[in-house]
Amino acid sequence: MGKVVLVTGAARRLSGLLVRRIVHEPQVDRVVGVDVVPPEEPVDGAEFVQADIKHPMIARVLAEHRVDTVVHMDVTGTPLGRSGGGRSSVKETNVIGTMQLLGACQKSPTVRRLVVKSTTSVYGSAPRDPAVFTETMQAKSLPSGGFAKDAVEVEGYVRGFARRRPDVAVCVLRFANILGPRADTPLAEYFSLPVLPTVFGYDPRLQFVHEDDVIEVLRLALSDARRGTIDSGTFNVAGDGVLLLSQAARRLGRPTVPVLLPAVTWIGSALRTVGMTDFSPEQIRMLTHGRVVDTTQLRETFGFTPRHDTAGTFRDFVAGQGPGLLEPERLARAVDRLSEALPAGNVKE
């Protein structure tokens, strides 16, 4: 018999894409999606169970369906829909939901594989960070709140689960900022602003991963027939290369407004009141100091090479956006002329 795969957070768009990708996999017998609300677009061939992973009933779902593979996608920085609650609701799902899910997995005799969607935000963003983070490095300054802190707690619970159930293959995938033509992440919301607030004096290095590569690496993580030689481990997932924030703004045709850090914090609060869901202090630190990770283990140990590099991922994201206030070509020419007129180092793109 094939695998019985349970996907949490099934009502979210990225989880729905994963369900569509794996439902017809030869090695997958059944796919069970779980969320507090039904998905907007049901997937033919997949089952849906309306359940809250924060509730003990998740153990009954695992038992009734004899689930052997769990893909935990319900670790996110945004509420489910505009009526999905605020930050406290998101934190409860991320942390309490993960604890309840892992407790159910620990007691389940059928579960043999756990795949967890995490984030490179666990490394934080600080002025003395290394140029590139590897999976064995610790954050110079641990995230103090928001989604990043949730992810640190989630990974701690997952490590504890792995010690208690050494018979279960546990794979943690730390994704860089996820973008694509229809991305709905906090960073995508930021880049969708008509004018981008930036931190005066900083031009951070950013790294992206394409949503198509996200789905593919998740598919491979639950597979027995991939090129990698181990089933367990923690892996950074990101496209090759980096983009400076100024380069990203230039390619979008978005003007930037450099402001001092206290003002950026105030702007973040104002943006949350008009619908942006996670312009948090951690987000501000990332847009100040940036973050870059090494993906050697992903390629050499896990056996996956992303098809899209950082620049290509951002290009696809730009293609899905409306026109900016300024045409990218005109903005580039203006910056070049200004750079020629002023001493080197005084102008940022």
Secondary structure as UniProt FT lines:
FT   STRAND          3..8
FT   TURN            10..11
FT   HELIX           13..22
FT   TURN            23..24
FT   TURN            26..27
FT   STRAND          28..35
FT   TURN            44..45
FT   STRAND          47..50
FT   TURN            53..54
FT   HELIX           57..65
FT   STRAND          69..72
FT   TURN            82..83
FT   HELIX           87..91
FT   HELIX           92..97
FT   HELIX           98..107
FT   STRAND          113..119
FT   HELIX           120..123
FT   TURN            127..128
FT   TURN            135..136
FT   HELIX           146..164
FT   TURN            166..167
FT   STRAND          169..175
FT   STRAND          177..179
FT   TURN            181..182
FT   HELIX           186..191
FT   STRAND          196..199
FT   TURN            200..201
FT   STRAND          205..206
FT   STRAND          208..210
FT   HELIX           211..221
FT   STRAND          233..237
FT   STRAND          243..244
FT   HELIX           245..252
FT   STRAND          256..259
FT   HELIX           261..273
FT   TURN            274..275
FT   HELIX           281..289
FT   HELIX           296..297
FT   HELIX           298..302
FT   HELIX           310..319
FT   HELIX           328..341
FT   TURN            344..345
//
